[in-house]
Amino acid sequence: MGVAKIIKKTGFLLTGIFFGFTLSRSGASDYNFIYYMFTGENLKLALLMSTAIVVGAIGMIILKALGNKDIRGVEIAINRKPLDKNTVIGGILFGVGWAASGACPGTVLVQIGEGKVLGLFAFLGMLFGTYLYALIASSETQY
């Protein structure tokens, strides 16, 4: 592996560690914090997520204004996903799983890193759900 690849992978690792640390410090990996958001008792997490959505939207607007190119000038393909029944079903399952487990794909890794055993079960549930999706999706494309 070349030096450039090692530097790139190190950058990804450091970004992931920073993101996980930020999720942990913000309380986004705390089951009770997530529960209080879903019950409406404390909307700080919802505001945190809303801020992230706004920042992401601004970033997408800037990216589009720059012609959807990265810093080297290479075109970035941004494809819209169709809204169909599978998207709706997947969104419902994601929301129910998130509310029940107190974890989404990002926070479950933080929970595991914090030593929360329930995070491990949520992670296993996500792996099983991904496997189940792959089985269903492959069976739909065969017919």
N, C-alpha and C positions, 0 to 999 in steps of 0.2 A: 504494500500500500504506500502511495506516495505521500510526501509531506503535506501537499495541498489537501488531500483527502483527510488526513489526520487532523489538520487545522479545522477543516469544515466540520468534521464529526465532533471535535472538541467544542466548537461553537454551538452545535446543536445540543450537546450534553449540558453545557453551561446555561443555555437558554431554558432547557427543560428543568434544570435545578432551580433557576430563578423563578420560573413560572410556578413550580410546586411549592417553593418557599412562600411566594406571594399568596397562593391559594390557602396555604396553611395559616399564615398570619392574618389573612382577612376573615378567617372563620368559615370559609366556604366548604371545608371538609368536616365541619361539626354537624352531626346529625340533628341536634336540637336547633341549631341556627337554620338549617334547611326546613325542619318541621315548622318552626315559627313563621318562616316565609310562606309556606303553603297554607297555613292557617290564618295568615294575615296579622298575626300578633307582632311581628317585627319584619319590616320590609327593607331592612338594610341590604340584605343579599340581593333582593330584586333590584334595588337601586344600583348596586355594584354591577350586576349583569347588564342593566340598562346602560350604564356608563360604558361598559365594554362594547355593547352593540353600537352605540353612537360613535365611539372612537373607530371601530371597525368600518362603519358606514362612511365616515369621513375619509379613512384610508382608501376605501374602494373608489370614492369620488375622485380623490387625488390620482389614484392609479389610472382611472379611466381618462382623466384629463391629460395624463402623460402618455396616452396611447397604449395602455396595458402592456408596458414594457418594464423589464427589470433593470437594475442599475447598469447592466452590460448592454442594454438595448435589445435584448431578446424578448420576443412577443410572449406574453402570458395568456394562455387560453382560459377564459372563464366561461364555463358552460352552465346554462340554466337547467335545473332539474325539473322534470314535469311533475305537476301535482296530480297524483293518481291515488287510487285506493290503498296501494301499498305504502305510500308516503304517509297517508293519514293513519293507517293501522300502526306503522312504525313509530310515528309521533306519539300516539296514545300509549303504546307499550313503553316507550322511552320515559314518558311522563309518569306513568304508574310505577315503573321500576325505580325511577329517581325518587319519587315520594316515599316508596316503601323502604328503599335501602338507604336513602340519604346520600346517594353517590351517583355522579355522572362519570363518563370515561376519564375526565381529567382529575376529578376529586378522589376517585377510587384509588388511584395510584398514590395520592397524597395520604389517604387514610391508611393504606398498607405501610407506607413509609413512617407514619406516626405510630404504628404498632396496633392499630385498631383492627381487631379480628373480624368484625363485621365487614370491613372493606374487602377482606379476602373472599368472603362469601359473595359479595356483590360482584367482584371481579370474575369469579367462577361463573356466576349467573350471566354476566356479559359474554363470556366466552361461549357458554351454552347457547345463548340467544343468537350470537353470530353464526354458530354452527347450524342452528335450526334455520336461520334465514338462508344460508347457503344451500341447504337441502331444498327448501321451498322454492327459491329462485331458480335453481338448476332444474327442478321438476317442471316449472312453468315454461321454461325455454325449450324443453324437449318436446312439448306438445303443440 
